[in-house]
Amino acid sequence: AAPVQPTYDMAALPRVDVGQTIEFGVGKDNRALLSGWAGPEPGGIWSLGKNSAIGFRVHCEPAVCNSGHPAVYLEAEPFAIKTHPQQVVVFWMGTKRLSKVTLTSGKSVAVNLDGVTVKDGTPIILSLQLPNAVAPANVTNSKDTREIAFRIKSLRFAP
């Protein structure tokens, strides 16, 4: 089932230009991370719990907006160790399931927005289901009790 949609203020969503990369972490603009995220750290922000949400407004010229297959590219690193080797991430936009990926190491994840009409000012609200989120304290000697799945480093929108 689709996750509950996060509440957000349209005016507070950051504007993202086509091809622009937004980095997350300490001293960065983390406004696109709407819910389900831990505090900023150097090199990114960990997801928190089984559900997270990301949102931004697209800024593009009409010819560019509709030039192909829009996608959001996330640079992310899963919490994956020998005793917990992968993280599954299911991406949703509203009630539309976009994709499901299994992460075993850090990489760029492309979330295709096929079937989504993108215009200048369109809000892109991605809901992430993270069924394998786990507290490091439960699977390692760590004292970290946060339930995490992956650390997001950056986001880029491209048509």
C-alpha positions as CSV (number, residue, x, y, z in Angstrom):
1,A,0.0,0.0,0.0
2,A,1.1,3.5,-0.7
3,P,2.6,5.3,2.3
4,V,0.9,8.3,4.0
5,Q,1.7,11.5,2.1
6,P,3.8,13.9,4.1
7,T,2.4,17.4,4.9
8,Y,4.4,20.2,3.3
9,D,4.3,23.9,2.6
10,M,4.5,24.4,-1.1
11,A,6.2,27.8,-0.6
12,A,8.9,26.2,1.6
13,L,9.9,23.6,-1.0
14,P,13.2,24.4,-2.5
15,R,13.3,25.1,-6.3
16,V,15.5,22.8,-8.2
17,D,16.8,23.7,-11.6
18,V,17.1,20.9,-14.2
19,G,20.5,19.3,-13.8
20,Q,21.2,21.1,-10.5
21,T,22.7,19.0,-7.7
22,I,21.5,19.6,-4.1
23,E,23.9,18.2,-1.5
24,F,22.7,17.2,2.0
25,G,24.4,17.3,5.3
26,V,26.0,19.7,7.8
27,G,25.9,23.3,6.5
28,K,23.8,22.3,3.4
29,D,20.3,23.3,2.4
30,N,18.4,20.3,3.7
31,R,14.9,21.7,3.1
32,A,14.0,19.0,0.5
33,L,14.1,16.4,3.2
34,L,10.5,16.6,4.4
35,S,10.1,13.8,7.0
36,G,11.8,10.7,8.3
37,W,15.4,12.0,8.3
38,A,18.0,12.1,11.1
39,G,20.1,15.2,11.8
40,P,22.7,16.4,9.3
41,E,26.1,14.8,9.4
42,P,29.3,15.4,7.3
43,G,28.6,13.5,4.0
44,G,24.9,13.3,4.2
45,I,21.8,12.5,6.3
46,W,20.5,9.1,7.4
47,S,16.9,8.1,6.8
48,L,15.1,7.5,10.1
49,G,12.5,4.8,10.5
50,K,10.6,2.9,7.8
51,N,9.2,5.9,5.9
52,S,10.9,9.0,4.6
53,A,9.9,11.8,2.2
54,I,11.7,14.2,-0.2
55,G,10.1,17.1,-1.9
56,F,11.1,20.0,-4.2
57,R,9.6,22.2,-7.0
58,V,10.9,21.8,-10.5
59,H,12.3,24.9,-12.3
60,C,12.5,24.5,-16.0
61,E,11.6,25.8,-19.4
62,P,8.6,24.0,-21.1
63,A,10.8,22.5,-23.9
64,V,13.2,21.2,-21.3
65,C,10.6,20.0,-18.8
66,N,9.0,17.8,-21.5
67,S,12.1,16.6,-23.3
68,G,12.1,13.0,-22.3
69,H,11.9,10.7,-19.3
70,P,12.1,12.8,-16.1
71,A,14.0,11.2,-13.3
72,V,15.4,12.1,-9.8
73,Y,18.9,10.9,-9.2
74,L,19.9,10.2,-5.6
75,E,23.4,9.6,-4.5
76,A,23.0,7.3,-1.5
77,E,24.8,4.8,0.7
78,P,22.9,2.0,2.3
79,F,23.4,0.8,5.9
80,A,24.6,-2.6,4.7
81,I,27.0,-4.9,6.6
82,K,27.7,-8.6,6.6
83,T,24.9,-9.4,9.0
84,H,22.5,-7.0,7.3
85,P,23.7,-7.0,3.7
86,Q,21.0,-4.9,1.9
87,Q,18.4,-2.2,2.1
88,V,15.3,-2.2,-0.1
89,V,13.8,1.2,-1.0
90,V,10.4,1.5,-2.6
91,F,9.8,4.9,-4.2
92,W,6.2,6.4,-4.5
93,M,4.8,9.6,-5.8
94,G,1.3,9.9,-4.3
95,T,-0.4,6.6,-4.8
96,K,1.8,5.7,-7.8
97,R,4.6,3.2,-7.1
98,L,7.6,4.4,-9.2
99,S,10.2,1.8,-8.4
100,K,11.8,-0.6,-6.0
101,V,15.6,-0.9,-5.6
102,T,17.9,-3.1,-3.5
103,L,21.0,-1.3,-2.3
104,T,24.1,-3.2,-1.2
105,S,26.6,-0.4,-1.6
106,G,26.8,3.3,-2.2
107,K,25.7,4.4,-5.7
108,S,23.5,6.6,-7.7
109,V,19.8,5.6,-7.7
110,A,17.7,6.8,-10.6
111,V,14.0,7.2,-9.8
112,N,12.1,7.4,-13.1
113,L,9.1,9.6,-13.1
114,D,7.5,8.0,-16.1
115,G,3.9,9.0,-16.4
116,V,4.4,12.1,-14.3
117,T,3.6,15.4,-16.0
118,V,6.4,17.9,-15.1
119,K,6.0,21.6,-15.7
120,D,7.8,24.6,-14.2
121,G,6.8,24.8,-10.6
122,T,5.6,21.2,-10.4
123,P,6.1,19.8,-6.8
124,I,7.9,16.4,-6.8
125,I,7.1,14.6,-3.6
126,L,8.8,11.2,-3.2
127,S,7.7,8.9,-0.4
128,L,10.2,6.2,0.4
129,Q,9.3,2.9,2.1
130,L,12.3,1.4,3.9
131,P,11.3,-2.1,5.1
132,N,14.8,-3.2,6.0
133,A,15.6,-0.2,8.2
134,V,17.4,-1.4,11.3
135,A,19.2,0.1,14.4
136,P,23.0,-0.5,14.1
137,A,22.9,-1.3,17.8
138,N,20.8,-4.4,16.9
139,V,23.2,-5.8,14.4
140,T,26.6,-4.5,15.4
141,N,28.5,-3.4,18.5
142,S,27.4,0.2,17.8
143,K,25.5,2.2,20.4
144,D,23.4,3.8,17.6
145,T,19.8,3.0,18.3
146,R,18.4,5.0,15.4
147,E,16.5,2.9,12.9
148,I,18.3,3.7,9.6
149,A,18.3,2.4,6.0
150,F,20.5,4.7,3.9
151,R,22.4,8.0,4.0
152,I,21.4,10.4,1.2
153,K,24.3,12.6,-0.1
154,S,22.7,14.5,-3.0
155,L,19.8,14.8,-5.3
156,R,19.6,15.9,-9.0
157,F,16.5,16.3,-11.3
158,A,16.9,15.7,-15.0
159,P,14.3,15.4,-17.7
